[in-house]
Amino acid sequence: MRIGILGYGSIGSRHGRNLTALGHKVIIHDPNMADSLPKGVVIERSDAVVISSPTSEHLNDMLLCCRHADKPCFVEKPISDKPAKMFDLPPNNILMVGYNLRFHPCVIKAKEWLDEDRIGTPYWGNFICAQFNDKPEYLRDGVTLNWSHEIDLALHLLGKSEVTGAAITKNDDISDILLRHSDSGAQTTLHLDYVSRPQHRGFSVAGPKGLILGNIVARSLVLFGIDGIPKQVEQYEGDFDHDYMTEMMAFIIKVEGRPVPVYGCTAEEAIEVLKVCLKAKKVARV
């Protein structure tokens, strides 16, 4: 297939390399590249489009691809920086939003354990993404939007939620968010920051039967019983490059109309993540 990519920065070029390795032809629009094609030409000539432009351009690019050109899309996270009520898109065209932690083996197994009721109805969850980011401000979103992978992870594992509290620094470099999940009543705490060294990234979920503890960086996962003794320990090979490749494979499979073994984030789910981000910033008055 011919896959158009709108925006060929670090993440767009990663997707481009993966798609090329999978045997697809990539055509590119990026205003910072001298040899890039015009955006309309890329969309018109593509069988599907990957949108990895700046977040502020996502909504317009989705409208061009989905409403006007009727092309299936993969949209990088966050789906937008604008309120969700502004979305008026054919939902079947946005096949996936780039919350790639869903393709991390620890997350896949943790979801399996929760679905199997291995720890019972969750009491609480804790999700942390603390990673130093020294890019200048104009090259990054605030941490609440940019590290919203963990917000999607909380909703993916524990269900829809409402924001019950938030504290965010003025420059949005440190963000702490409190959620309550509507189905289970579980309470979640999220910590996101651009300042921590060394990095710390992981999650834990507790229930009446035990605790799930995951380390995203070390790719390890432990299921504890209430006695504190590990009942199951998982250690996975691979790295984030592997997860990004799996994500692109899943997108291509969805474009082809075949069922995929692991489902990525839908547009509707990504809008719920966006609602959390925007509500947290409003509560924290950022």
FIGU-773936 format. One record per residue (C-alpha): residue number from 1; residue in one letter; chain; x, y, z. Coordinates in pm, whole numbers, plus 50000, padded with zeros to 5 digits. Example, Ala and Ser with C-alpha at 12.3 -4.5 7.8 and 13.67 -1.06 7.14 Angstrom:
[gukol 1, "A", "A", [51230, 49550, 50780]] [gukol 2, "S", "A", [51367, 49894, 50714]] 
This chain:
[gukol 1, "M", "A", [50000, 50000, 50000]] [gukol 2, "R", "A", [50093, 50365, 49966]] [gukol 3, "I", "A", [50088, 50534, 50308]] [gukol 4, "G", "A", [50098, 50911, 50340]] [gukol 5, "I", "A", [50267, 51067, 50641]] [gukol 6, "L", "A", [50182, 51422, 50746]] [gukol 7, "G", "A", [50471, 51545, 50959]] [gukol 8, "Y", "A", [50809, 51373, 50943]] [gukol 9, "G", "A", [50972, 51463, 51272]] [gukol 10, "S", "A", [51103, 51204, 51517]] [gukol 11, "I", "A", [50777, 51011, 51551]] [gukol 12, "G", "A", [50670, 51049, 51187]] [gukol 13, "S", "A", [51007, 50923, 51063]] [gukol 14, "R", "A", [50986, 50628, 51305]] [gukol 15, "H", "A", [50650, 50532, 51158]] [gukol 16, "G", "A", [50792, 50582, 50809]] [gukol 17, "R", "A", [51084, 50346, 50874]] [gukol 18, "N", "A", [50851, 50083, 51018]] [gukol 19, "L", "A", [50607, 50107, 50728]] [gukol 20, "T", "A", [50892, 50080, 50477]] [gukol 21, "A", "A", [51025, 49773, 50661]] [gukol 22, "L", "A", [50676, 49623, 50634]] [gukol 23, "G", "A", [50692, 49662, 50257]] [gukol 24, "H", "A", [50478, 49973, 50205]] [gukol 25, "K", "A", [50559, 50283, 50003]] [gukol 26, "V", "A", [50574, 50601, 50210]] [gukol 27, "I", "A", [50502, 50949, 50072]] [gukol 28, "I", "A", [50565, 51251, 50291]] [gukol 29, "H", "A", [50439, 51600, 50360]] [gukol 30, "D", "A", [50650, 51806, 50597]] [gukol 31, "P", "A", [50700, 52182, 50557]] [gukol 32, "N", "A", [51052, 52148, 50699]] [gukol 33, "M", "A", [51162, 51912, 50419]] [gukol 34, "A", "A", [51265, 52059, 50086]] [gukol 35, "D", "A", [51154, 51757, 49884]] [gukol 36, "S", "A", [50822, 51691, 50057]] [gukol 37, "L", "A", [50501, 51680, 49854]] [gukol 38, "P", "A", [50208, 51919, 49911]] [gukol 39, "K", "A", [49968, 51798, 50179]] [gukol 40, "G", "A", [49674, 51761, 49940]] [gukol 41, "V", "A", [49881, 51555, 49698]] [gukol 42, "V", "A", [49997, 51319, 49972]] [gukol 43, "I", "A", [49642, 51266, 50095]] [gukol 44, "E", "A", [49504, 51216, 49744]] [gukol 45, "R", "A", [49771, 50962, 49643]] [gukol 46, "S", "A", [49759, 50758, 49965]] [gukol 47, "D", "A", [49563, 50448, 50052]] [gukol 48, "A", "A", [49584, 50549, 50419]] [gukol 49, "V", "A", [49736, 50838, 50613]] [gukol 50, "V", "A", [49949, 50866, 50927]] [gukol 51, "I", "A", [49901, 51205, 51095]] [gukol 52, "S", "A", [50209, 51295, 51298]] [gukol 53, "S", "A", [50197, 51670, 51251]] [gukol 54, "P", "A", [50210, 51907, 51552]] [gukol 55, "T", "A", [49918, 51852, 51790]] [gukol 56, "S", "A", [49766, 52189, 51703]] [gukol 57, "E", "A", [49726, 52069, 51341]] [gukol 58, "H", "A", [49571, 51728, 51416]] [gukol 59, "L", "A", [49208, 51838, 51395]] [gukol 60, "N", "A", [49249, 52012, 51059]] [gukol 61, "D", "A", [49449, 51719, 50918]] [gukol 62, "M", "A", [49185, 51471, 51033]] [gukol 63, "L", "A", [48913, 51678, 50868]] [gukol 64, "L", "A", [49108, 51686, 50541]] [gukol 65, "C", "A", [49174, 51311, 50546]] [gukol 66, "C", "A", [48846, 51179, 50683]] [gukol 67, "R", "A", [48569, 51418, 50587]] [gukol 68, "H", "A", [48701, 51549, 50256]] [gukol 69, "A", "A", [48914, 51263, 50122]] [gukol 70, "D", "A", [48753, 50964, 50300]] [gukol 71, "K", "A", [49092, 50810, 50381]] [gukol 72, "P", "A", [49158, 50578, 50678]] [gukol 73, "C", "A", [49385, 50743, 50933]] [gukol 74, "F", "A", [49628, 50675, 51212]] [gukol 75, "V", "A", [49654, 50987, 51433]] [gukol 76, "E", "A", [49939, 51043, 51675]] [gukol 77, "K", "A", [49851, 51125, 52035]] [gukol 78, "P", "A", [49703, 51339, 52167]] [gukol 79, "I", "A", [49417, 51341, 51920]] [gukol 80, "S", "A", [49396, 51720, 51956]] [gukol 81, "D", "A", [49456, 52007, 52195]] [gukol 82, "K", "A", [49104, 52142, 52135]] [gukol 83, "P", "A", [48781, 52054, 52320]] [gukol 84, "A", "A", [48623, 51728, 52211]] [gukol 85, "K", "A", [48295, 51901, 52118]] [gukol 86, "M", "A", [48477, 52038, 51811]] [gukol 87, "F", "A", [48506, 51690, 51663]] [gukol 88, "D", "A", [48275, 51609, 51375]] [gukol 89, "L", "A", [48448, 51323, 51197]] [gukol 90, "P", "A", [48339, 50998, 51034]] [gukol 91, "P", "A", [48441, 50768, 51324]] [gukol 92, "N", "A", [48510, 50468, 51101]] [gukol 93, "N", "A", [48790, 50655, 50922]] [gukol 94, "I", "A", [49006, 50712, 51231]] [gukol 95, "L", "A", [49122, 50356, 51280]] [gukol 96, "M", "A", [49374, 50415, 51558]] [gukol 97, "V", "A", [49522, 50685, 51780]] [gukol 98, "G", "A", [49889, 50651, 51876]] [gukol 99, "Y", "A", [49868, 50547, 52241]] [gukol 100, "N", "A", [50124, 50275, 52187]] [gukol 101, "L", "A", [50145, 50154, 52549]] [gukol 102, "R", "A", [49851, 49933, 52457]] [gukol 103, "F", "A", [50102, 49730, 52256]] [gukol 104, "H", "A", [50344, 49695, 52549]] [gukol 105, "P", "A", [50346, 49329, 52666]] [gukol 106, "C", "A", [50308, 49428, 53033]] [gukol 107, "V", "A", [49992, 49621, 52952]] [gukol 108, "I", "A", [49850, 49339, 52740]] [gukol 109, "K", "A", [49904, 49088, 53021]] [gukol 110, "A", "A", [49777, 49325, 53294]] [gukol 111, "K", "A", [49455, 49380, 53096]] [gukol 112, "E", "A", [49422, 49003, 53066]] [gukol 113, "W", "A", [49462, 48958, 53444]] [gukol 114, "L", "A", [49205, 49229, 53517]] [gukol 115, "D", "A", [48957, 49078, 53270]] [gukol 116, "E", "A", [49011, 48740, 53439]] [gukol 117, "D", "A", [48931, 48897, 53780]] [gukol 118, "R", "A", [49269, 48794, 53918]] [gukol 119, "I", "A", [49271, 49079, 54174]] [gukol 120, "G", "A", [48895, 49136, 54201]] [gukol 121, "T", "A", [48723, 49470, 54141]] [gukol 122, "P", "A", [49007, 49727, 54164]] [gukol 123, "Y", "A", [49027, 49961, 54462]] [gukol 124, "W", "A", [49285, 50196, 54315]] [gukol 125, "G", "A", [49543, 50245, 54045]] [gukol 126, "N", "A", [49866, 50442, 54028]] [gukol 127, "F", "A", [50035, 50544, 53703]] [gukol 128, "I", "A", [50368, 50725, 53671]] [gukol 129, "C", "A", [50560, 50867, 53377]] [gukol 130, "A", "A", [50854, 51068, 53509]] [gukol 131, "Q", "A", [51100, 51137, 53227]] [gukol 132, "F", "A", [51339, 51427, 53179]] [gukol 133, "N", "A", [51261, 51634, 52869]] [gukol 134, "D", "A", [51504, 51908, 52771]] [gukol 135, "K", "A", [51349, 52008, 52439]] [gukol 136, "P", "A", [51267, 52379, 52411]] [gukol 137, "E", "A", [50905, 52460, 52491]] [gukol 138, "Y", "A", [50809, 52537, 52131]] [gukol 139, "L", "A", [50896, 52178, 52033]] [gukol 140, "R", "A", [50676, 52009, 52291]] [gukol 141, "D", "A", [50328, 52006, 52439]] [gukol 142, "G", "A", [50293, 52041, 52813]] [gukol 143, "V", "A", [50344, 51719, 53005]] [gukol 144, "T", "A", [49969, 51669, 53065]] [gukol 145, "L", "A", [49904, 51625, 52692]] [gukol 146, "N", "A", [50242, 51490, 52586]] [gukol 147, "W", "A", [50266, 51217, 52850]] [gukol 148, "S", "A", [49894, 51137, 52824]] [gukol 149, "H", "A", [49989, 50778, 52741]] [gukol 150, "E", "A", [49945, 50707, 53112]] [gukol 151, "I", "A", [49599, 50864, 53115]] [gukol 152, "D", "A", [49496, 50637, 52829]] [gukol 153, "L", "A", [49649, 50344, 53016]] [gukol 154, "A", "A", [49443, 50423, 53328]] [gukol 155, "L", "A", [49121, 50440, 53125]] [gukol 156, "H", "A", [49215, 50132, 52922]] [gukol 157, "L", "A", [49270, 49920, 53234]] [gukol 158, "L", "A", [49010, 50068, 53471]] [gukol 159, "G", "A", [48742, 50225, 53251]] [gukol 160, "K", "A", [48597, 50572, 53197]] [gukol 161, "S", "A", [48659, 50826, 53467]] [gukol 162, "E", "A", [48600, 51175, 53595]] [gukol 163, "V", "A", [48864, 51417, 53721]] [gukol 164, "T", "A", [48828, 51475, 54095]] [gukol 165, "G", "A", [49144, 51678, 54148]] [gukol 166, "A", "A", [49459, 51809, 53980]] [gukol 167, "A", "A", [49774, 52003, 54057]] [gukol 168, "I", "A", [49980, 52120, 53759]] [gukol 169, "T", "A", [50276, 52358, 53756]] [gukol 170, "K", "A", [50237, 52685, 53564]] [gukol 171, "N", "A", [50464, 52568, 53282]] [gukol 172, "D", "A", [50296, 52223, 53279]] [gukol 173, "D", "A", [50621, 52039, 53355]] [gukol 174, "I", "A", [50474, 51849, 53652]] [gukol 175, "S", "A", [50117, 51720, 53657]] [gukol 176, "D", "A", [49934, 51522, 53925]] [gukol 177, "I", "A", [49580, 51411, 53848]] [gukol 178, "L", "A", [49321, 51227, 54056]] [gukol 179, "L", "A", [49051, 51021, 53881]] [gukol 180, "R", "A", [48748, 50822, 53990]] [gukol 181, "H", "A", [48641, 50543, 53753]] [gukol 182, "S", "A", [48267, 50518, 53699]] [gukol 183, "D", "A", [48225, 50140, 53665]] [gukol 184, "S", "A", [48439, 50008, 53950]] [gukol 185, "G", "A", [48451, 50317, 54170]] [gukol 186, "A", "A", [48829, 50277, 54175]] [gukol 187, "Q", "A", [49040, 50583, 54242]] [gukol 188, "T", "A", [49349, 50654, 54033]] [gukol 189, "T", "A", [49645, 50881, 54090]] [gukol 190, "L", "A", [49858, 50989, 53794]] [gukol 191, "H", "A", [50198, 51157, 53812]] [gukol 192, "L", "A", [50354, 51297, 53493]] [gukol 193, "D", "A", [50669, 51508, 53477]] [gukol 194, "Y", "A", [50946, 51638, 53252]] [gukol 195, "V", "A", [51201, 51685, 53531]] [gukol 196, "S", "A", [51294, 51346, 53684]] [gukol 197, "R", "A", [51630, 51176, 53631]] [gukol 198, "P", "A", [51663, 50883, 53616]] [gukol 199, "Q", "A", [51331, 50808, 53453]] [gukol 200, "H", "A", [51061, 50619, 53638]] [gukol 201, "R", "A", [50769, 50471, 53448]] [gukol 202, "G", "A", [50526, 50210, 53571]] [gukol 203, "F", "A", [50186, 50130, 53717]] [gukol 204, "S", "A", [50016, 49943, 53997]] [gukol 205, "V", "A", [49655, 49831, 54048]] [gukol 206, "A", "A", [49520, 49690, 54375]] [gukol 207, "G", "A", [49205, 49496, 54454]] [gukol 208, "P", "A", [49066, 49265, 54724]] [gukol 209, "K", "A", [49254, 48963, 54588]] [gukol 210, "G", "A", [49595, 49118, 54532]] [gukol 211, "L", "A", [49810, 49367, 54344]] [gukol 212, "I", "A", [49946, 49405, 53991]] [gukol 213, "L", "A", [50282, 49584, 53965]] [gukol 214, "G", "A", [50424, 49678, 53625]] [gukol 215, "N", "A", [50754, 49835, 53523]] [gukol 216, "I", "A", [50722, 49981, 53174]] [gukol 217, "V", "A", [51094, 50043, 53125]] [gukol 218, "A", "A", [51217, 49708, 53261]] [gukol 219, "R", "A", [50927, 49527, 53088]] [gukol 220, "S", "A", [50844, 49329, 53401]] [gukol 221, "L", "A", [50507, 49249, 53557]] [gukol 222, "V", "A", [50420, 49084, 53889]] [gukol 223, "L", "A", [50090, 48956, 54024]] [gukol 224, "F", "A", [50092, 48951, 54406]] [gukol 225, "G", "A", [49847, 48770, 54633]] [gukol 226, "I", "A", [49714, 48936, 54947]] [gukol 227, "D", "A", [49995, 48765, 55142]] [gukol 228, "G", "A", [50250, 48967, 54944]] [gukol 229, "I", "A", [50390, 48657, 54774]] [gukol 230, "P", "A", [50422, 48675, 54394]] [gukol 231, "K", "A", [50174, 48442, 54226]] [gukol 232, "Q", "A", [50300, 48511, 53874]] [gukol 233, "V", "A", [50605, 48694, 53743]] [gukol 234, "E", "A", [50648, 48799, 53378]] [gukol 235, "Q", "A", [50963, 48933, 53214]] [gukol 236, "Y", "A", [50944, 49036, 52850]] [gukol 237, "E", "A", [51204, 49077, 52578]] [gukol 238, "G", "A", [51200, 49358, 52323]] [gukol 239, "D", "A", [51189, 49736, 52348]] [gukol 240, "F", "A", [50977, 50033, 52251]] [gukol 241, "D", "A", [51090, 49998, 51888]] [gukol 242, "H", "A", [50924, 49657, 51886]] [gukol 243, "D", "A", [50602, 49803, 52030]] [gukol 244, "Y", "A", [50593, 50081, 51768]] [gukol 245, "M", "A", [50638, 49822, 51492]] [gukol 246, "T", "A", [50355, 49611, 51637]] [gukol 247, "E", "A", [50137, 49923, 51646]] [gukol 248, "M", "A", [50196, 49995, 51275]] [gukol 249, "M", "A", [50132, 49631, 51188]] [gukol 250, "A", "A", [49799, 49651, 51370]] [gukol 251, "F", "A", [49707, 49970, 51183]] [gukol 252, "I", "A", [49780, 49813, 50844]] [gukol 253, "I", "A", [49578, 49505, 50937]] [gukol 254, "K", "A", [49283, 49730, 51028]] [gukol 255, "V", "A", [49317, 49921, 50699]] [gukol 256, "E", "A", [49292, 49587, 50522]] [gukol 257, "G", "A", [48978, 49504, 50719]] [gukol 258, "R", "A", [49120, 49205, 50903]] [gukol 259, "P", "A", [49080, 49145, 51279]] [gukol 260, "V", "A", [49384, 49238, 51487]] [gukol 261, "P", "A", [49505, 49047, 51796]] [gukol 262, "V", "A", [49563, 49366, 51999]] [gukol 263, "Y", "A", [49337, 49667, 51953]] [gukol 264, "G", "A", [49479, 50016, 51958]] [gukol 265, "C", "A", [49311, 50324, 52096]] [gukol 266, "T", "A", [48997, 50433, 51906]] [gukol 267, "A", "A", [48902, 50792, 51830]] [gukol 268, "E", "A", [48624, 50776, 52087]] [gukol 269, "E", "A", [48866, 50652, 52354]] [gukol 270, "A", "A", [49122, 50918, 52262]] [gukol 271, "I", "A", [48856, 51187, 52302]] [gukol 272, "E", "A", [48794, 51059, 52657]] [gukol 273, "V", "A", [49167, 51097, 52726]] [gukol 274, "L", "A", [49157, 51450, 52586]] [gukol 275, "K", "A", [48862, 51535, 52812]] [gukol 276, "V", "A", [49065, 51424, 53114]] [gukol 277, "C", "A", [49364, 51636, 53005]] [gukol 278, "L", "A", [49159, 51949, 52947]] [gukol 279, "K", "A", [48950, 51905, 53265]] [gukol 280, "A", "A", [49265, 51850, 53474]] [gukol 281, "K", "A", [49418, 52171, 53338]] [gukol 282, "K", "A", [49095, 52357, 53409]] [gukol 283, "V", "A", [49076, 52222, 53765]] [gukol 284, "A", "A", [49442, 52314, 53821]] [gukol 285, "R", "A", [49381, 52653, 53655]] [gukol 286, "V", "A", [49668, 52614, 53408]] 
